[in-house]
Amino acid sequence: MKTFEKSNALLERELKVSPLAAQTYSKSYRYFSKGFAPSYMDHGEGCYIYDVDGNKFIDFMCALGPITVGYNEPAVNEAVIKQVNKFASGSLQSELEVELAEKICEIIPCAEMVRFVKNGGDATTAAIRLARAYTGRDHVLMSGYHGMQDWSIGASNNHKGVPDAVRALTTNFTYNDLDDLEKKLQEHKVAAVILEPIQSSGPKEGYLKRVKELTYKYGAILVFDEVVSGFHYALGGAQEVFGVSPDLVAFGKGMGNGYPISAVAGRKDLLKQIEEGVFVSTTFGGESIAMAASLATLKILEQPGFYEHINKIGTILRSGIQERIDKYELNDVLAVTGMPQHCGVAFDGHGSLSYLDVQSIYSQTILQHGIIQFAIYFLNAHHTEKEAKVYLDATDEAFSLIRKAIDSDSLEGILIGGKVNPVFKRNIK
Ligand SMILES: Cc1ncc(COP(=O)(O)O)c(C=O)c1O
């Protein structure tokens, strides 16, 4: 039985001085089953993490996406250390910036030019600003989550603190629903259509192509938010997988195997506006350690077989989850959501059990099996069939307990740990 004395003591200290006791919303203790999860990590190795109490977990969360090749990856470490010994941020650019910009333009279908920033939200925000400047319009249509900035979070449920005047400039549209998109394109003078190209179980046949046609028909700019899909499905992102290139793309998360780097890339005439007064600039945009990490990461992602491996493990997991949903006849409360490379379970309530009750049983059980994961997994190069088996065994037990709870319409004797809290709900089902 794992214990978490040191983690719990740190959590108590941090809660007094830092809200949520985590700098990323979805990494907070609130979203893990209380009593079964650590809060603080000591180190990572491949697809494993070790908490501050010395407990070992298989990490199917990958830091919410950034760890694409693995923790403590020797080639990335080597590149980083080499650059650490030179400089991090400098008064001039590093040579790495040239190399990385050329690399992005080589591997990303829509990229003629690129601008580096730090977080995914910096990149999506830059894309929106470029689109607004180019079209001379203000309105944005969005589908998915695009970061914490006012223009996007204002259109979500978490809009407290965003002025109404800003909120009025962004409208959500429904993924995989072309009629909804066209209706909203007719209702507003739209600068940009921005979407996560892969949501739920992926785009319907021809959907992305038609989104592009509609966007152009109404004179708007198409932006793919590939902060999640980028570097997880294919080297060239969803635009490579589905053969549809946007005008602009935002990348983040997986670019640097955990080092902070993101980018907006796309058509030259759009990016060139940065030379003509469209302001996209950050102090740390050219910080060189993350660039060294990113170049080393991309070199690994480029190796033949990398994405075949991710796809193979993901396919085992995805089909294994569905088989177990069928086995326990849980199709009315559980659904597989996502494509094999990044996928998981969506929960509904049943009888007197809320969806959070059901999710809490799942969360508790997989933690007991030594797995750190949100409801949806990310994979890196080190996940193998061995880890997939642990995952599916844990899933099997979790689903059998969910079945039991539903049959008895009770959590008694089943949910031992605390309930998880609702997370920021993305458009995932
Ligand atoms: C699709 C998508 N876009 C943008 C963002 C924002 O990225 P960041 O948190 O790095 O600003 C996220 C973060 O989860 C994301 O999932």
The ligand as an SDF file (V2000), in Angstrom:
LIG
                    3D

 16 16  0  0  0  0  0  0  0  0999 V2000
   -5.8170   22.4150  -27.5840 C   0  0  0  0  0  0  0  0  0  0  0  0
   -5.1550   23.3590  -26.6360 C   0  0  0  0  0  0  0  0  0  0  0  0
   -4.8740   24.5890  -27.0540 N   0  0  0  0  0  0  0  0  0  0  0  0
   -4.2600   25.4820  -26.2550 C   0  0  0  0  0  0  0  0  0  0  0  0
   -3.9150   25.1420  -24.9740 C   0  0  0  0  0  0  0  0  0  0  0  0
   -3.2390   26.1380  -24.0930 C   0  0  0  0  0  0  0  0  0  0  0  0
   -1.9150   25.7680  -23.9070 O   0  0  0  0  0  0  0  0  0  0  0  0
   -1.1120   26.3610  -22.6600 P   0  0  0  0  0  0  0  0  0  0  0  0
   -1.7390   25.8370  -21.4320 O   0  0  0  0  0  0  0  0  0  0  0  0
    0.2840   25.8510  -22.8930 O   0  0  0  0  0  0  0  0  0  0  0  0
   -1.2020   27.8490  -22.7800 O   0  0  0  0  0  0  0  0  0  0  0  0
   -4.1740   23.8540  -24.4940 C   0  0  0  0  0  0  0  0  0  0  0  0
   -3.8230   23.4580  -23.1250 C   0  0  0  0  0  0  0  0  0  0  0  0
   -4.2600   22.4740  -22.5960 O   0  0  0  0  0  0  0  0  0  0  0  0
   -4.8290   22.9400  -25.3490 C   0  0  0  0  0  0  0  0  0  0  0  0
   -5.1350   21.7090  -24.9410 O   0  0  0  0  0  0  0  0  0  0  0  0
  1  2  1  0
  2  3  1  0
  2 15  2  0
  3  4  2  0
  4  5  1  0
  5  6  1  0
  5 12  2  0
  6  7  1  0
  7  8  1  0
  8  9  2  0
  8 10  1  0
  8 11  1  0
 12 13  1  0
 12 15  1  0
 13 14  2  0
 15 16  1  0
M  END
$$$$
